[in-house]
């Protein structure tokens, strides 16, 4: 059981790290980070506040994984 909890923790940490990395890239280039949106393909990119919330969830995942 201890091994399984370590594996789950490492998976959560790696997911959090990925979210943080891509969130920082989204801050550097917000137009490149916009997801496909068929109803408004050339719409506004996510705001900096939305990206910072995403990064904070990634940091939370990093912390909770360890």
N, C-alpha and C positions, 0 to 999 in steps of 0.2 A: 504494500500500500504506500509505503514511503517513496518507493521508486516512481510510482504512478503520479504522486503529488509533485515530485520534482520535475517530471516530464511535462505535466500540465503547467507548472510555473514557468518553465523555460519557454514553452509555446506562447504563453501570455506575454512574457517579456519580449520575445522576438517579434510578436505582432505589434506590441507597443513601440518597439524600436523602428519597425517599418513605417508605422503611422507617423512617428516623429520625423523620420527622414523625408518622407514624401510631403509632410506638412511644411517642413522648412523649404523644400523645393517649390511648393505652392506659394510660399511667401515671396520667393525670389522671382517667380514667373507666374502670376495669378491667371493670365490668359491661357497658358498652357495646361493649367490644372483643371479647367472646366470639363466636367463629364459630358457625355453625349446627352443632348436634350432635344428630342425630335420636335417638341412644340415650340421651342425657341432656340434654334441652333447657333445663333450669333448673339445670344443674350449676354448679360453681365456676368463676369466671373464671381466666385465667392468673395465676400468681403474679408478684410483682414481680421475682423472679430470672429468670423466663422472659422477661419483657418487657425487662429489662436486657440479657439475652443477645441478644435480637432487635435492640435498639438498637445494641449493639456490632457486630453483623454489618452493620448499616446504615452505621455509621461506617467500618468496614473497606472496604465497597464504595465509599464516598465517597473514601477515601484511595487505593485501588487504581485508581479510575477516572481520576485525574489523573496 
